[in-house]
């Protein structure tokens, strides 16, 4: 199965939210690539189904506060074609 990279930005985080995101990252093997007082950036690479499941979890937990950037062969292909 192909794996795809996702980067998720969670905005307006409280201290409790940041603690919860660090817990989630340990459980799911997610890398926290950056965080400050109110924003956390997560990066992970899984199969499409696992990525979708994690996004659903994060959307439920952090309603209207996440931004998702998906990578993978489809995203890379669209960039390659548009640059030709």
C-alpha positions in Angstrom: 0.0 0.0 0.0 1.1 3.5 -0.7 1.7 5.9 2.1 0.9 9.6 1.9 2.2 12.5 3.9 -0.1 14.8 5.8 0.7 18.0 7.7 -2.0 19.3 10.0 -2.1 22.7 11.7 -4.3 23.0 14.8 -5.1 26.6 15.7 -6.2 28.3 19.0 -4.8 25.6 21.2 -5.0 25.8 25.0 -2.4 24.3 27.2 -4.7 21.3 27.7 -5.1 21.0 23.9 -1.3 21.0 23.4 -0.9 18.3 26.1 -3.6 16.2 24.4 -1.9 16.6 21.0 1.4 15.4 22.5 -0.4 12.4 23.9 -2.1 11.7 20.5 1.2 12.0 18.8 2.8 9.3 21.0 -0.1 6.9 20.5 -0.3 7.3 16.7 3.4 7.9 15.9 2.9 11.4 14.7 5.7 14.0 14.6 5.1 17.4 16.1 7.1 19.5 13.8 6.4 22.9 15.4 4.3 24.5 18.1 4.0 27.8 19.8 1.6 29.3 22.4 -1.5 28.6 20.4 -0.7 26.6 17.2 0.6 23.0 16.7 1.8 21.5 13.4 1.7 17.7 13.1 3.3 15.6 10.3 2.6 11.9 9.7 2.8 9.4 6.9 0.4 6.5 6.7 -1.9 4.8 4.3 -4.8 6.9 3.0 -7.3 5.1 5.2 -5.3 5.6 8.4 -4.7 9.3 7.4 -8.4 9.7 6.9 -9.2 8.1 10.3 -6.8 10.4 12.1 -8.2 13.5 10.4 -11.7 12.5 11.5 -10.4 12.1 15.1 -8.7 15.5 15.0 -11.8 17.2 13.4 -14.0 15.8 16.2 -11.6 16.8 18.9 -10.6 20.3 17.6 -13.7 21.5 15.8 -13.2 24.2 13.2 -9.6 24.6 14.2 -7.6 22.3 11.9 -6.0 22.8 8.5 -4.9 19.8 6.5 -2.2 19.7 3.8 -2.1 16.3 2.0 0.9 15.0 0.1 1.5 11.9 -1.9 1.6 10.8 -5.5 -1.5 12.7 -6.5 -0.4 16.0 -5.0 3.1 15.6 -6.4 1.8 14.6 -9.9 -0.5 17.7 -10.0 2.5 19.9 -9.2 4.6 18.2 -11.8 2.0 18.6 -14.5 1.3 22.3 -13.7 5.0 23.1 -14.0 5.4 21.7 -17.5 
